[in-house]
Amino acid sequence: MKAIVCTKYGSSDGLQLKEVEKPIPKDNEVLVRIYATTVTAGDVMLRSLPFVIWLPLRIMFGLKRKKIPGHELAGEIEVVGNDVTRFRNSDQVFGTTTGLRVGANAEYI
């Protein structure tokens, strides 16, 4: 699948369209084919924070950098995990990623 990948902090020059592995949903998850997503002011600010600010944030919330940005999405459920009861294949959905997760600037999440 194609996704926007953040290769370095700073300007939008650090964003590249790349081919990445399509996610596989767990039993309690759904796979959403994304039709629309956003780039918010918060996305831009997080990517352009100075080193002295983002280093403590990464230590607090995890040292592994999230490579695919994006919080908001609209799309259609393509695969439903075995334990999911509220959604079915082909349901139209919109929303945000949960918690500090990102990854909506891609074809699937």
Jmol script that loads the backbone (N, CA, C; Angstrom):
load data "model"
ATOM      1  N   MET A   1       0.840  -1.175   0.000  1.00  0.00           N
ATOM      2  CA  MET A   1       0.000   0.000   0.000  1.00  0.00           C
ATOM      3  C   MET A   1       0.881   1.233   0.000  1.00  0.00           C
ATOM      4  N   LYS A   2       0.319   2.347  -0.411  1.00  0.00           N
ATOM      5  CA  LYS A   2       1.057   3.607  -0.402  1.00  0.00           C
ATOM      6  C   LYS A   2       0.721   4.380   0.868  1.00  0.00           C
ATOM      7  N   ALA A   3       1.730   5.104   1.378  1.00  0.00           N
ATOM      8  CA  ALA A   3       1.538   5.915   2.575  1.00  0.00           C
ATOM      9  C   ALA A   3       2.515   7.081   2.536  1.00  0.00           C
ATOM     10  N   ILE A   4       2.141   8.154   3.209  1.00  0.00           N
ATOM     11  CA  ILE A   4       3.066   9.263   3.417  1.00  0.00           C
ATOM     12  C   ILE A   4       3.926   8.884   4.613  1.00  0.00           C
ATOM     13  N   VAL A   5       5.241   8.897   4.437  1.00  0.00           N
ATOM     14  CA  VAL A   5       6.170   8.496   5.484  1.00  0.00           C
ATOM     15  C   VAL A   5       7.015   9.699   5.873  1.00  0.00           C
ATOM     16  N   CYS A   6       7.108   9.932   7.177  1.00  0.00           N
ATOM     17  CA  CYS A   6       7.939  11.018   7.711  1.00  0.00           C
ATOM     18  C   CYS A   6       9.353  10.471   7.894  1.00  0.00           C
ATOM     19  N   THR A   7      10.289  10.946   7.079  1.00  0.00           N
ATOM     20  CA  THR A   7      11.660  10.449   7.135  1.00  0.00           C
ATOM     21  C   THR A   7      12.540  11.282   8.056  1.00  0.00           C
ATOM     22  N   LYS A   8      12.114  12.529   8.346  1.00  0.00           N
ATOM     23  CA  LYS A   8      12.872  13.379   9.276  1.00  0.00           C
ATOM     24  C   LYS A   8      11.957  14.488   9.772  1.00  0.00           C
ATOM     25  N   TYR A   9      12.289  15.008  10.930  1.00  0.00           N
ATOM     26  CA  TYR A   9      11.532  16.126  11.477  1.00  0.00           C
ATOM     27  C   TYR A   9      11.860  17.400  10.703  1.00  0.00           C
ATOM     28  N   GLY A  10      10.958  18.372  10.769  1.00  0.00           N
ATOM     29  CA  GLY A  10      11.197  19.650  10.120  1.00  0.00           C
ATOM     30  C   GLY A  10      10.125  19.962   9.098  1.00  0.00           C
ATOM     31  N   SER A  11      10.551  20.484   7.972  1.00  0.00           N
ATOM     32  CA  SER A  11       9.616  20.928   6.933  1.00  0.00           C
ATOM     33  C   SER A  11       8.982  19.737   6.215  1.00  0.00           C
ATOM     34  N   SER A  12       8.102  20.050   5.293  1.00  0.00           N
ATOM     35  CA  SER A  12       7.428  18.999   4.531  1.00  0.00           C
ATOM     36  C   SER A  12       8.377  18.258   3.597  1.00  0.00           C
ATOM     37  N   ASP A  13       9.599  18.709   3.470  1.00  0.00           N
ATOM     38  CA  ASP A  13      10.597  17.978   2.676  1.00  0.00           C
ATOM     39  C   ASP A  13      10.867  16.598   3.262  1.00  0.00           C
ATOM     40  N   GLY A  14      10.563  16.414   4.561  1.00  0.00           N
ATOM     41  CA  GLY A  14      10.783  15.137   5.214  1.00  0.00           C
ATOM     42  C   GLY A  14       9.653  14.141   5.002  1.00  0.00           C
ATOM     43  N   LEU A  15       8.633  14.512   4.212  1.00  0.00           N
ATOM     44  CA  LEU A  15       7.518  13.616   3.922  1.00  0.00           C
ATOM     45  C   LEU A  15       7.673  13.036   2.530  1.00  0.00           C
ATOM     46  N   GLN A  16       7.533  11.726   2.400  1.00  0.00           N
ATOM     47  CA  GLN A  16       7.676  11.062   1.109  1.00  0.00           C
ATOM     48  C   GLN A  16       6.564  10.029   0.925  1.00  0.00           C
ATOM     49  N   LEU A  17       6.090   9.905  -0.300  1.00  0.00           N
ATOM     50  CA  LEU A  17       5.128   8.863  -0.642  1.00  0.00           C
ATOM     51  C   LEU A  17       5.914   7.580  -0.894  1.00  0.00           C
ATOM     52  N   LYS A  18       5.613   6.543  -0.102  1.00  0.00           N
ATOM     53  CA  LYS A  18       6.365   5.290  -0.202  1.00  0.00           C
ATOM     54  C   LYS A  18       5.415   4.103  -0.193  1.00  0.00           C
ATOM     55  N   GLU A  19       5.920   2.991  -0.643  1.00  0.00           N
ATOM     56  CA  GLU A  19       5.211   1.715  -0.567  1.00  0.00           C
ATOM     57  C   GLU A  19       5.573   1.071   0.772  1.00  0.00           C
ATOM     58  N   VAL A  20       4.556   0.741   1.567  1.00  0.00           N
ATOM     59  CA  VAL A  20       4.772   0.116   2.877  1.00  0.00           C
ATOM     60  C   VAL A  20       3.870  -1.115   2.990  1.00  0.00           C
ATOM     61  N   GLU A  21       4.111  -1.904   4.020  1.00  0.00           N
ATOM     62  CA  GLU A  21       3.337  -3.128   4.216  1.00  0.00           C
ATOM     63  C   GLU A  21       1.907  -2.805   4.653  1.00  0.00           C
ATOM     64  N   LYS A  22       0.955  -3.475   4.053  1.00  0.00           N
ATOM     65  CA  LYS A  22      -0.454  -3.291   4.410  1.00  0.00           C
ATOM     66  C   LYS A  22      -0.696  -3.907   5.783  1.00  0.00           C
ATOM     67  N   PRO A  23      -1.369  -3.183   6.692  1.00  0.00           N
ATOM     68  CA  PRO A  23      -1.597  -3.736   8.029  1.00  0.00           C
ATOM     69  C   PRO A  23      -2.543  -4.937   8.007  1.00  0.00           C
ATOM     70  N   ILE A  24      -2.336  -5.829   8.951  1.00  0.00           N
ATOM     71  CA  ILE A  24      -3.196  -6.996   9.123  1.00  0.00           C
ATOM     72  C   ILE A  24      -3.913  -6.820  10.461  1.00  0.00           C
ATOM     73  N   PRO A  25      -5.255  -6.761  10.455  1.00  0.00           N
ATOM     74  CA  PRO A  25      -5.966  -6.524  11.713  1.00  0.00           C
ATOM     75  C   PRO A  25      -5.924  -7.734  12.646  1.00  0.00           C
ATOM     76  N   LYS A  26      -5.864  -7.430  13.950  1.00  0.00           N
ATOM     77  CA  LYS A  26      -5.946  -8.479  14.970  1.00  0.00           C
ATOM     78  C   LYS A  26      -7.414  -8.862  15.144  1.00  0.00           C
ATOM     79  N   ASP A  27      -7.680  -9.829  16.011  1.00  0.00           N
ATOM     80  CA  ASP A  27      -9.049 -10.307  16.213  1.00  0.00           C
ATOM     81  C   ASP A  27      -9.995  -9.212  16.700  1.00  0.00           C
ATOM     82  N   ASN A  28      -9.479  -8.227  17.446  1.00  0.00           N
ATOM     83  CA  ASN A  28     -10.326  -7.161  17.992  1.00  0.00           C
ATOM     84  C   ASN A  28     -10.217  -5.856  17.201  1.00  0.00           C
ATOM     85  N   GLU A  29      -9.761  -5.916  15.967  1.00  0.00           N
ATOM     86  CA  GLU A  29      -9.555  -4.732  15.137  1.00  0.00           C
ATOM     87  C   GLU A  29     -10.271  -4.869  13.795  1.00  0.00           C
ATOM     88  N   VAL A  30     -10.374  -3.753  13.094  1.00  0.00           N
ATOM     89  CA  VAL A  30     -10.883  -3.741  11.726  1.00  0.00           C
ATOM     90  C   VAL A  30      -9.832  -3.115  10.821  1.00  0.00           C
ATOM     91  N   LEU A  31      -9.863  -3.469   9.558  1.00  0.00           N
ATOM     92  CA  LEU A  31      -9.003  -2.838   8.562  1.00  0.00           C
ATOM     93  C   LEU A  31      -9.869  -1.871   7.769  1.00  0.00           C
ATOM     94  N   VAL A  32      -9.453  -0.601   7.731  1.00  0.00           N
ATOM     95  CA  VAL A  32     -10.214   0.433   7.043  1.00  0.00           C
ATOM     96  C   VAL A  32      -9.446   0.877   5.805  1.00  0.00           C
ATOM     97  N   ARG A  33     -10.136   0.854   4.665  1.00  0.00           N
ATOM     98  CA  ARG A  33      -9.588   1.455   3.446  1.00  0.00           C
ATOM     99  C   ARG A  33      -9.920   2.933   3.528  1.00  0.00           C
ATOM    100  N   ILE A  34      -8.885   3.769   3.531  1.00  0.00           N
ATOM    101  CA  ILE A  34      -9.055   5.209   3.739  1.00  0.00           C
ATOM    102  C   ILE A  34      -9.351   5.890   2.414  1.00  0.00           C
ATOM    103  N   TYR A  35     -10.443   6.653   2.399  1.00  0.00           N
ATOM    104  CA  TYR A  35     -10.815   7.442   1.227  1.00  0.00           C
ATOM    105  C   TYR A  35     -10.404   8.902   1.375  1.00  0.00           C
ATOM    106  N   ALA A  36     -10.395   9.419   2.608  1.00  0.00           N
ATOM    107  CA  ALA A  36     -10.031  10.821   2.854  1.00  0.00           C
ATOM    108  C   ALA A  36      -9.335  10.929   4.200  1.00  0.00           C
ATOM    109  N   THR A  37      -8.364  11.810   4.279  1.00  0.00           N
ATOM    110  CA  THR A  37      -7.642  12.059   5.518  1.00  0.00           C
ATOM    111  C   THR A  37      -7.281  13.538   5.565  1.00  0.00           C
ATOM    112  N   THR A  38      -6.706  13.980   6.655  1.00  0.00           N
ATOM    113  CA  THR A  38      -6.404  15.398   6.828  1.00  0.00           C
ATOM    114  C   THR A  38      -4.934  15.605   7.167  1.00  0.00           C
ATOM    115  N   VAL A  39      -4.500  16.831   6.999  1.00  0.00           N
ATOM    116  CA  VAL A  39      -3.234  17.302   7.561  1.00  0.00           C
ATOM    117  C   VAL A  39      -3.613  18.500   8.415  1.00  0.00           C
ATOM    118  N   THR A  40      -3.478  18.342   9.732  1.00  0.00           N
ATOM    119  CA  THR A  40      -3.903  19.390  10.651  1.00  0.00           C
ATOM    120  C   THR A  40      -2.717  20.243  11.087  1.00  0.00           C
ATOM    121  N   ALA A  41      -3.042  21.365  11.705  1.00  0.00           N
ATOM    122  CA  ALA A  41      -1.996  22.224  12.260  1.00  0.00           C
ATOM    123  C   ALA A  41      -1.190  21.463  13.304  1.00  0.00           C
ATOM    124  N   GLY A  42      -1.856  20.584  14.063  1.00  0.00           N
ATOM    125  CA  GLY A  42      -1.151  19.773  15.054  1.00  0.00           C
ATOM    126  C   GLY A  42      -0.131  18.842  14.423  1.00  0.00           C
ATOM    127  N   ASP A  43      -0.462  18.245  13.275  1.00  0.00           N
ATOM    128  CA  ASP A  43       0.495  17.391  12.560  1.00  0.00           C
ATOM    129  C   ASP A  43       1.744  18.181  12.187  1.00  0.00           C
ATOM    130  N   VAL A  44       1.533  19.375  11.669  1.00  0.00           N
ATOM    131  CA  VAL A  44       2.652  20.218  11.235  1.00  0.00           C
ATOM    132  C   VAL A  44       3.493  20.633  12.440  1.00  0.00           C
ATOM    133  N   MET A  45       2.837  21.023  13.532  1.00  0.00           N
ATOM    134  CA  MET A  45       3.569  21.468  14.721  1.00  0.00           C
ATOM    135  C   MET A  45       4.393  20.333  15.323  1.00  0.00           C
ATOM    136  N   LEU A  46       3.824  19.130  15.414  1.00  0.00           N
ATOM    137  CA  LEU A  46       4.574  18.006  15.969  1.00  0.00           C
ATOM    138  C   LEU A  46       5.813  17.690  15.142  1.00  0.00           C
ATOM    139  N   ARG A  47       5.689  17.770  13.830  1.00  0.00           N
ATOM    140  CA  ARG A  47       6.810  17.457  12.955  1.00  0.00           C
ATOM    141  C   ARG A  47       7.898  18.520  13.017  1.00  0.00           C
ATOM    142  N   SER A  48       7.536  19.756  13.382  1.00  0.00           N
ATOM    143  CA  SER A  48       8.514  20.839  13.346  1.00  0.00           C
ATOM    144  C   SER A  48       8.978  21.282  14.734  1.00  0.00           C
ATOM    145  N   LEU A  49       8.662  20.507  15.788  1.00  0.00           N
ATOM    146  CA  LEU A  49       9.132  20.861  17.123  1.00  0.00           C
ATOM    147  C   LEU A  49      10.652  20.799  17.193  1.00  0.00           C
ATOM    148  N   PRO A  50      11.279  21.704  17.948  1.00  0.00           N
ATOM    149  CA  PRO A  50      12.727  21.622  18.115  1.00  0.00           C
ATOM    150  C   PRO A  50      13.132  20.397  18.938  1.00  0.00           C
ATOM    151  N   PHE A  51      14.364  19.991  18.766  1.00  0.00           N
ATOM    152  CA  PHE A  51      14.921  18.795  19.412  1.00  0.00           C
ATOM    153  C   PHE A  51      14.689  18.797  20.917  1.00  0.00           C
ATOM    154  N   VAL A  52      14.886  19.925  21.593  1.00  0.00           N
ATOM    155  CA  VAL A  52      14.778  19.976  23.057  1.00  0.00           C
ATOM    156  C   VAL A  52      13.357  19.719  23.535  1.00  0.00           C
ATOM    157  N   ILE A  53      12.367  19.858  22.654  1.00  0.00           N
ATOM    158  CA  ILE A  53      10.986  19.586  23.032  1.00  0.00           C
ATOM    159  C   ILE A  53      10.576  18.166  22.653  1.00  0.00           C
ATOM    160  N   TRP A  54      10.893  17.707  21.410  1.00  0.00           N
ATOM    161  CA  TRP A  54      10.408  16.386  21.010  1.00  0.00           C
ATOM    162  C   TRP A  54      11.172  15.254  21.655  1.00  0.00           C
ATOM    163  N   LEU A  55      12.421  15.464  22.078  1.00  0.00           N
ATOM    164  CA  LEU A  55      13.161  14.384  22.732  1.00  0.00           C
ATOM    165  C   LEU A  55      12.481  13.956  24.033  1.00  0.00           C
ATOM    166  N   PRO A  56      12.129  14.884  24.953  1.00  0.00           N
ATOM    167  CA  PRO A  56      11.400  14.433  26.154  1.00  0.00           C
ATOM    168  C   PRO A  56      10.042  13.793  25.833  1.00  0.00           C
ATOM    169  N   LEU A  57       9.343  14.307  24.811  1.00  0.00           N
ATOM    170  CA  LEU A  57       8.064  13.710  24.427  1.00  0.00           C
ATOM    171  C   LEU A  57       8.251  12.274  23.958  1.00  0.00           C
ATOM    172  N   ARG A  58       9.303  12.028  23.181  1.00  0.00           N
ATOM    173  CA  ARG A  58       9.550  10.664  22.710  1.00  0.00           C
ATOM    174  C   ARG A  58       9.952   9.748  23.850  1.00  0.00           C
ATOM    175  N   ILE A  59      10.663  10.279  24.829  1.00  0.00           N
ATOM    176  CA  ILE A  59      11.029   9.458  25.990  1.00  0.00           C
ATOM    177  C   ILE A  59       9.779   9.110  26.791  1.00  0.00           C
ATOM    178  N   MET A  60       8.859  10.087  26.958  1.00  0.00           N
ATOM    179  CA  MET A  60       7.636   9.844  27.723  1.00  0.00           C
ATOM    180  C   MET A  60       6.682   8.896  27.004  1.00  0.00           C
ATOM    181  N   PHE A  61       6.534   9.060  25.691  1.00  0.00           N
ATOM    182  CA  PHE A  61       5.502   8.323  24.958  1.00  0.00           C
ATOM    183  C   PHE A  61       6.048   7.213  24.070  1.00  0.00           C
ATOM    184  N   GLY A  62       7.327   6.952  24.149  1.00  0.00           N
ATOM    185  CA  GLY A  62       7.904   5.869  23.362  1.00  0.00           C
ATOM    186  C   GLY A  62       8.976   6.371  22.422  1.00  0.00           C
ATOM    187  N   LEU A  63      10.109   5.707  22.442  1.00  0.00           N
ATOM    188  CA  LEU A  63      11.233   6.147  21.621  1.00  0.00           C
ATOM    189  C   LEU A  63      11.052   5.831  20.150  1.00  0.00           C
ATOM    190  N   LYS A  64      10.207   4.861  19.836  1.00  0.00           N
ATOM    191  CA  LYS A  64       9.993   4.500  18.438  1.00  0.00           C
ATOM    192  C   LYS A  64       9.140   5.577  17.762  1.00  0.00           C
ATOM    193  N   ARG A  65       9.706   6.198  16.755  1.00  0.00           N
ATOM    194  CA  ARG A  65       8.999   7.259  16.046  1.00  0.00           C
ATOM    195  C   ARG A  65       7.921   6.654  15.160  1.00  0.00           C
ATOM    196  N   LYS A  66       6.758   7.272  15.164  1.00  0.00           N
ATOM    197  CA  LYS A  66       5.662   6.858  14.301  1.00  0.00           C
ATOM    198  C   LYS A  66       5.944   7.416  12.907  1.00  0.00           C
ATOM    199  N   LYS A  67       6.151   6.561  11.937  1.00  0.00           N
ATOM    200  CA  LYS A  67       6.589   7.008  10.624  1.00  0.00           C
ATOM    201  C   LYS A  67       5.473   7.540   9.734  1.00  0.00           C
ATOM    202  N   ILE A  68       4.236   7.035   9.893  1.00  0.00           N
ATOM    203  CA  ILE A  68       3.131   7.481   9.057  1.00  0.00           C
ATOM    204  C   ILE A  68       2.271   8.443   9.876  1.00  0.00           C
ATOM    205  N   PRO A  69       2.223   9.725   9.505  1.00  0.00           N
ATOM    206  CA  PRO A  69       1.447  10.692  10.280  1.00  0.00           C
ATOM    207  C   PRO A  69      -0.048  10.596   9.973  1.00  0.00           C
ATOM    208  N   GLY A  70      -0.811  11.426  10.639  1.00  0.00           N
ATOM    209  CA  GLY A  70      -2.237  11.552  10.367  1.00  0.00           C
ATOM    210  C   GLY A  70      -3.114  10.973  11.448  1.00  0.00           C
ATOM    211  N   HIS A  71      -4.121  11.748  11.873  1.00  0.00           N
ATOM    212  CA  HIS A  71      -5.021  11.334  12.945  1.00  0.00           C
ATOM    213  C   HIS A  71      -6.457  11.127  12.480  1.00  0.00           C
ATOM    214  N   GLU A  72      -6.912  11.853  11.487  1.00  0.00           N
ATOM    215  CA  GLU A  72      -8.326  11.829  11.090  1.00  0.00           C
ATOM    216  C   GLU A  72      -8.496  11.097   9.765  1.00  0.00           C
ATOM    217  N   LEU A  73      -9.621  10.368   9.653  1.00  0.00           N
ATOM    218  CA  LEU A  73      -9.817   9.583   8.442  1.00  0.00           C
ATOM    219  C   LEU A  73     -11.297   9.351   8.169  1.00  0.00           C
ATOM    220  N   ALA A  74     -11.590   9.040   6.920  1.00  0.00           N
ATOM    221  CA  ALA A  74     -12.909   8.569   6.496  1.00  0.00           C
ATOM    222  C   ALA A  74     -12.664   7.446   5.504  1.00  0.00           C
ATOM    223  N   GLY A  75     -13.456   6.379   5.622  1.00  0.00           N
ATOM    224  CA  GLY A  75     -13.244   5.265   4.715  1.00  0.00           C
ATOM    225  C   GLY A  75     -14.280   4.183   4.885  1.00  0.00           C
ATOM    226  N   GLU A  76     -13.907   2.985   4.465  1.00  0.00           N
ATOM    227  CA  GLU A  76     -14.811   1.842   4.466  1.00  0.00           C
ATOM    228  C   GLU A  76     -14.110   0.636   5.078  1.00  0.00           C
ATOM    229  N   ILE A  77     -14.815  -0.075   5.928  1.00  0.00           N
ATOM    230  CA  ILE A  77     -14.243  -1.261   6.559  1.00  0.00           C
ATOM    231  C   ILE A  77     -14.119  -2.360   5.510  1.00  0.00           C
ATOM    232  N   GLU A  78     -12.907  -2.891   5.421  1.00  0.00           N
ATOM    233  CA  GLU A  78     -12.634  -3.928   4.430  1.00  0.00           C
ATOM    234  C   GLU A  78     -12.521  -5.313   5.058  1.00  0.00           C
ATOM    235  N   VAL A  79     -11.965  -5.390   6.273  1.00  0.00           N
ATOM    236  CA  VAL A  79     -11.818  -6.665   6.974  1.00  0.00           C
ATOM    237  C   VAL A  79     -12.218  -6.452   8.429  1.00  0.00           C
ATOM    238  N   VAL A  80     -12.982  -7.403   8.968  1.00  0.00           N
ATOM    239  CA  VAL A  80     -13.419  -7.344  10.361  1.00  0.00           C
ATOM    240  C   VAL A  80     -12.770  -8.493  11.121  1.00  0.00           C
ATOM    241  N   GLY A  81     -12.145  -8.177  12.268  1.00  0.00           N
ATOM    242  CA  GLY A  81     -11.547  -9.212  13.106  1.00  0.00           C
ATOM    243  C   GLY A  81     -12.603 -10.131  13.700  1.00  0.00           C
ATOM    244  N   ASN A  82     -12.192 -11.320  14.122  1.00  0.00           N
ATOM    245  CA  ASN A  82     -13.111 -12.338  14.638  1.00  0.00           C
ATOM    246  C   ASN A  82     -13.904 -11.883  15.860  1.00  0.00           C
ATOM    247  N   ASP A  83     -13.327 -11.039  16.711  1.00  0.00           N
ATOM    248  CA  ASP A  83     -13.983 -10.625  17.948  1.00  0.00           C
ATOM    249  C   ASP A  83     -14.792  -9.330  17.800  1.00  0.00           C
ATOM    250  N   VAL A  84     -14.832  -8.741  16.631  1.00  0.00           N
ATOM    251  CA  VAL A  84     -15.539  -7.472  16.419  1.00  0.00           C
ATOM    252  C   VAL A  84     -17.013  -7.755  16.158  1.00  0.00           C
ATOM    253  N   THR A  85     -17.887  -7.063  16.915  1.00  0.00           N
ATOM    254  CA  THR A  85     -19.329  -7.298  16.762  1.00  0.00           C
ATOM    255  C   THR A  85     -20.093  -6.059  16.298  1.00  0.00           C
ATOM    256  N   ARG A  86     -19.535  -4.872  16.442  1.00  0.00           N
ATOM    257  CA  ARG A  86     -20.268  -3.643  16.115  1.00  0.00           C
ATOM    258  C   ARG A  86     -20.154  -3.223  14.658  1.00  0.00           C
ATOM    259  N   PHE A  87     -19.211  -3.768  13.929  1.00  0.00           N
ATOM    260  CA  PHE A  87     -18.980  -3.351  12.546  1.00  0.00           C
ATOM    261  C   PHE A  87     -19.021  -4.547  11.619  1.00  0.00           C
ATOM    262  N   ARG A  88     -19.340  -4.267  10.353  1.00  0.00           N
ATOM    263  CA  ARG A  88     -19.357  -5.290   9.309  1.00  0.00           C
ATOM    264  C   ARG A  88     -18.553  -4.790   8.111  1.00  0.00           C
ATOM    265  N   ASN A  89     -18.177  -5.717   7.243  1.00  0.00           N
ATOM    266  CA  ASN A  89     -17.522  -5.328   5.993  1.00  0.00           C
ATOM    267  C   ASN A  89     -18.411  -4.348   5.240  1.00  0.00           C
ATOM    268  N   SER A  90     -17.812  -3.386   4.599  1.00  0.00           N
ATOM    269  CA  SER A  90     -18.465  -2.355   3.777  1.00  0.00           C
ATOM    270  C   SER A  90     -19.116  -1.240   4.590  1.00  0.00           C
ATOM    271  N   ASP A  91     -19.041  -1.255   5.927  1.00  0.00           N
ATOM    272  CA  ASP A  91     -19.537  -0.130   6.721  1.00  0.00           C
ATOM    273  C   ASP A  91     -18.699   1.114   6.412  1.00  0.00           C
ATOM    274  N   GLN A  92     -19.373   2.236   6.212  1.00  0.00           N
ATOM    275  CA  GLN A  92     -18.702   3.516   6.017  1.00  0.00           C
ATOM    276  C   GLN A  92     -18.382   4.095   7.397  1.00  0.00           C
ATOM    277  N   VAL A  93     -17.134   4.525   7.614  1.00  0.00           N
ATOM    278  CA  VAL A  93     -16.717   5.025   8.926  1.00  0.00           C
ATOM    279  C   VAL A  93     -15.928   6.323   8.770  1.00  0.00           C
ATOM    280  N   PHE A  94     -15.911   7.108   9.850  1.00  0.00           N
ATOM    281  CA  PHE A  94     -15.018   8.253   9.946  1.00  0.00           C
ATOM    282  C   PHE A  94     -14.637   8.415  11.403  1.00  0.00           C
ATOM    283  N   GLY A  95     -13.507   9.035  11.657  1.00  0.00           N
ATOM    284  CA  GLY A  95     -13.092   9.227  13.035  1.00  0.00           C
ATOM    285  C   GLY A  95     -11.636   9.598  13.130  1.00  0.00           C
ATOM    286  N   THR A  96     -11.090   9.374  14.318  1.00  0.00           N
ATOM    287  CA  THR A  96      -9.681   9.664  14.573  1.00  0.00           C
ATOM    288  C   THR A  96      -9.008   8.405  15.085  1.00  0.00           C
ATOM    289  N   THR A  97      -7.693   8.390  14.980  1.00  0.00           N
ATOM    290  CA  THR A  97      -6.945   7.291  15.563  1.00  0.00           C
ATOM    291  C   THR A  97      -7.038   7.433  17.081  1.00  0.00           C
ATOM    292  N   THR A  98      -6.899   6.361  17.802  1.00  0.00           N
ATOM    293  CA  THR A  98      -7.087   6.401  19.247  1.00  0.00           C
ATOM    294  C   THR A  98      -5.786   6.701  19.975  1.00  0.00           C
ATOM    295  N   GLY A  99      -5.905   7.412  21.083  1.00  0.00           N
ATOM    296  CA  GLY A  99      -4.740   7.724  21.905  1.00  0.00           C
ATOM    297  C   GLY A  99      -3.717   8.532  21.128  1.00  0.00           C
ATOM    298  N   LEU A 100      -2.471   8.148  21.245  1.00  0.00           N
ATOM    299  CA  LEU A 100      -1.393   8.835  20.537  1.00  0.00           C
ATOM    300  C   LEU A 100      -1.039   8.135  19.231  1.00  0.00           C
ATOM    301  N   ARG A 101      -1.880   7.201  18.800  1.00  0.00           N
ATOM    302  CA  ARG A 101      -1.618   6.507  17.542  1.00  0.00           C
ATOM    303  C   ARG A 101      -1.804   7.463  16.377  1.00  0.00           C
ATOM    304  N   VAL A 102      -1.057   7.231  15.354  1.00  0.00           N
ATOM    305  CA  VAL A 102      -1.181   7.959  14.091  1.00  0.00           C
ATOM    306  C   VAL A 102      -1.160   6.929  12.977  1.00  0.00           C
ATOM    307  N   GLY A 103      -1.166   7.386  11.744  1.00  0.00           N
ATOM    308  CA  GLY A 103      -1.074   6.452  10.633  1.00  0.00           C
ATOM    309  C   GLY A 103      -2.174   6.603   9.605  1.00  0.00           C
ATOM    310  N   ALA A 104      -2.951   7.674   9.694  1.00  0.00           N
ATOM    311  CA  ALA A 104      -4.092   7.835   8.792  1.00  0.00           C
ATOM    312  C   ALA A 104      -3.716   8.377   7.415  1.00  0.00           C
ATOM    313  N   ASN A 105      -2.487   8.816   7.225  1.00  0.00           N
ATOM    314  CA  ASN A 105      -2.079   9.306   5.902  1.00  0.00           C
ATOM    315  C   ASN A 105      -1.562   8.146   5.056  1.00  0.00           C
ATOM    316  N   ALA A 106      -2.451   7.182   4.848  1.00  0.00           N
ATOM    317  CA  ALA A 106      -2.124   5.970   4.112  1.00  0.00           C
ATOM    318  C   ALA A 106      -3.366   5.432   3.440  1.00  0.00           C
ATOM    319  N   GLU A 107      -3.218   4.378   2.652  1.00  0.00           N
ATOM    320  CA  GLU A 107      -4.370   3.775   1.995  1.00  0.00           C
ATOM    321  C   GLU A 107      -5.197   2.921   2.959  1.00  0.00           C
ATOM    322  N   TYR A 108      -4.546   2.353   3.986  1.00  0.00           N
ATOM    323  CA  TYR A 108      -5.225   1.471   4.948  1.00  0.00           C
ATOM    324  C   TYR A 108      -4.741   1.761   6.361  1.00  0.00           C
ATOM    325  N   ILE A 109      -5.633   1.506   7.305  1.00  0.00           N
ATOM    326  CA  ILE A 109      -5.252   1.566   8.720  1.00  0.00           C
ATOM    327  C   ILE A 109      -6.062   0.519   9.476  1.00  0.00           C
TER     328      ILE A 109
END
end "model"
wireframe off; spacefill off
backbone 0.3
color backbone group
